[in-house]
Amino acid sequence: MERAIDWKEVSDGRLYGPNDMVKADCGDCAGCSACCRGMGSSILLDPLDIFRMTGFLNCSFEKLMERHVELNVVDGMILPNLKMVGAEEACSFLTEEGRCSIHPARPGICRIFPLGRLYEDGGFQYFLQVHECRKKNRSKIRVRKWIDTPDVRTNGQYICDWHYFLKDAERVLEQRDDETRKNWNLYLLQLLFVKPYRTQEEFYPQFYQRYFEAREVLASLGRKP
């Protein structure tokens, strides 16, 4: 979930907030889909990503798993990620023309690229990854416009809650046996990903109802000797 890097070595050395201008605009990625290929299992998906994709495609999480999503263990947690396919290991949503077929519902990691997130003190800021995008003459754009996410403040809180929840779960599960870790992962996968979201309703109230339930279960695991 977190890369063991010094963000200053891969960035322009600056941190950005939603209202800052950053050289991230790739000109609609015309003629380029390099960042949609060869990404392995690195494009992790969170519950909001699943909500967006299942709503856009009018399908279930299980249906996504048939072609577009796979599960991998990340820091002891079973989490979904975008599947890369074919000889070029291209994103399964990439068209023959090199365009994203679910662009309005693309995952959060795709939305912010070539930005990354630096998590500190219970929050996060963005930084510009200077070696990741092949486009050279990128233009400036306001961060909140680039990430193309409504209600930036609520979304920012959600991103923090999800990130630090996973870190807490990782810490608790380190002290538990294999059977407990397995049961927790199956429970969390079912609760936050497989169980359908009502895609015609707002996401955040649905998520937080499940999130607080999972928090209580995690707290009980943390209290057990």
PEPE-V947780 format. One record per run of one state. SS is the DSSP state (h for helix, s for strand, l for the rest). FROM is the first residue (numbers start at 0). LEN is the number of residues. Records with the same first field share a line. If there is no record, write none. Layout:
SS: FROM-LEN  FROM-LEN
This chain:
l: 0-6  11-4  16-4  25-1  29-4  37-6  44-2  57-3  67-1  74-2  82-1  85-4  91-2  94-5  100-2  105-2  112-2  120-2  129-9  147-4  173-4  194-8  223-2
h: 6-4  26-3  33-3  46-11  60-7  102-3  107-5  142-5  151-22  177-17  202-21
s: 10-1  15-1  20-5  36-1  43-1  68-6  76-6  83-2  89-2  93-1  99-1  114-6  122-7  138-4
